[in-house]
Every structure is written in C-alpha cells, then in structure tokens.
Amino acid sequence: MANFMYIFWNKGGMPPSLTPAEMQKRMQKWMAWTETLSKSGHLKGGESLESAGKVVWGPKKVVTFGPHAAAGDVVNGYLIISAQNLDEAVELAKDCPVLEGGWVVEVRQIRPMQRG
C-alpha cells in the first residue's frame, strides 16, 4: 500500500454561505465518508487548516501574510490515506462530499523521504 494526500481546496476562496441545517447535513455526509474510509483501513489522518497563515519564500527568507493562492483558490484541509495505487486513491476520492459543493480534491502520492 502507498500513502496519498487528499488536498481539499475551493475555487475562488471562501465557500458559499450555508444555513445551519445545510452545514449540518454536509458535516454528516463528511463524517460518514471519513468513517467509511476509516473502517476500510484507508484513512490514516488529516486535519482542517486555519485560513490565516504566513508564507516564507526565497533565499532571503521573506515572510509575508498568506496563504497567497493563485486566482483565489484556497487550500482548506487534507487527509492522508493508503491505497494500492493512484487509481484506487482517485476512486475513493470520488465519493468525497465536498465535491457536491464545488470544491476540488487533489490526489497526490506521498513520496517517502530519502534519509541518510
């Protein structure tokens, strides 16, 4: 099994405003989906991200407020999952409920770091 990261982002910045009932319904779908991933042994972890942060860049180590996402696309969180291959990881991502709200799930394989 290989490890993959699901990176959740939405085009244009903040998600649309939802009523409390709509938000609860989406959270129930999210919890059910992550529970399915967990019970099947695919889910390894993940978290939501705060919207505020800082960016360190360049050889002069310039620090700016961020994140500075291109065209207003904002990363909101991630999950780490295990799957046989990229195709299986993509198939599992297709059931993610954030897709219903117009969000994007980027699927990337995690390359183990070379040590020593």
VENVENZI-V884180 format. One record per pair of residues at least 6 apart in sequence whose C-alpha atoms are under 8 Angstrom apart, sorted by the first residue. I is the first residue (numbers start at 1). J is the second residue. If there is no record, write none. Layout:
i:I j:J
i:I j:J
//
This chain:
i:1 j:82
i:1 j:83
i:1 j:84
i:1 j:85
i:2 j:82
i:2 j:83
i:2 j:84
i:2 j:85
i:2 j:109
i:2 j:110
i:3 j:80
i:3 j:81
i:3 j:82
i:3 j:83
i:3 j:109
i:3 j:110
i:4 j:80
i:4 j:81
i:4 j:82
i:4 j:83
i:4 j:86
i:4 j:89
i:4 j:107
i:4 j:108
i:4 j:109
i:4 j:110
i:5 j:78
i:5 j:79
i:5 j:80
i:5 j:81
i:5 j:106
i:5 j:107
i:5 j:108
i:5 j:109
i:5 j:110
i:6 j:78
i:6 j:79
i:6 j:80
i:6 j:81
i:6 j:93
i:6 j:105
i:6 j:106
i:6 j:107
i:6 j:108
i:7 j:75
i:7 j:76
i:7 j:77
i:7 j:78
i:7 j:79
i:7 j:104
i:7 j:105
i:7 j:106
i:7 j:107
i:7 j:108
i:8 j:75
i:8 j:76
i:8 j:77
i:8 j:78
i:8 j:103
i:8 j:104
i:8 j:105
i:8 j:106
i:9 j:73
i:9 j:74
i:9 j:75
i:9 j:76
i:9 j:77
i:9 j:103
i:9 j:104
i:9 j:105
i:9 j:106
i:10 j:73
i:10 j:74
i:10 j:75
i:10 j:76
i:10 j:102
i:10 j:103
i:10 j:104
i:11 j:71
i:11 j:72
i:11 j:73
i:11 j:74
i:11 j:102
i:11 j:103
i:11 j:104
i:12 j:71
i:12 j:72
i:12 j:73
i:12 j:74
i:13 j:72
i:13 j:73
i:13 j:74
i:14 j:74
i:26 j:97
i:26 j:98
i:29 j:97
i:30 j:96
i:30 j:97
i:30 j:98
i:33 j:95
i:33 j:96
i:33 j:97
i:34 j:43
i:37 j:43
i:38 j:44
i:41 j:82
i:42 j:81
i:42 j:82
i:42 j:83
i:43 j:79
i:43 j:80
i:43 j:81
i:43 j:82
i:44 j:79
i:44 j:80
i:44 j:81
i:44 j:82
i:45 j:79
i:45 j:80
i:45 j:81
i:46 j:77
i:46 j:78
i:46 j:79
i:46 j:80
i:47 j:77
i:47 j:78
i:47 j:79
i:48 j:76
i:48 j:77
i:48 j:78
i:49 j:75
i:49 j:76
i:49 j:77
i:49 j:78
i:50 j:76
i:51 j:67
i:51 j:76
i:52 j:65
i:52 j:66
i:52 j:67
i:53 j:65
i:53 j:66
i:53 j:67
i:54 j:63
i:54 j:64
i:54 j:65
i:54 j:66
i:54 j:67
i:55 j:62
i:55 j:63
i:55 j:64
i:55 j:65
i:55 j:66
i:55 j:67
i:55 j:68
i:56 j:62
i:56 j:63
i:56 j:64
i:57 j:63
i:67 j:74
i:69 j:75
i:81 j:89
i:82 j:89
i:83 j:89
i:86 j:107
i:86 j:108
i:86 j:109
i:89 j:107
i:90 j:107
i:93 j:105
i:93 j:107
i:96 j:105
i:98 j:104
i:99 j:105
//
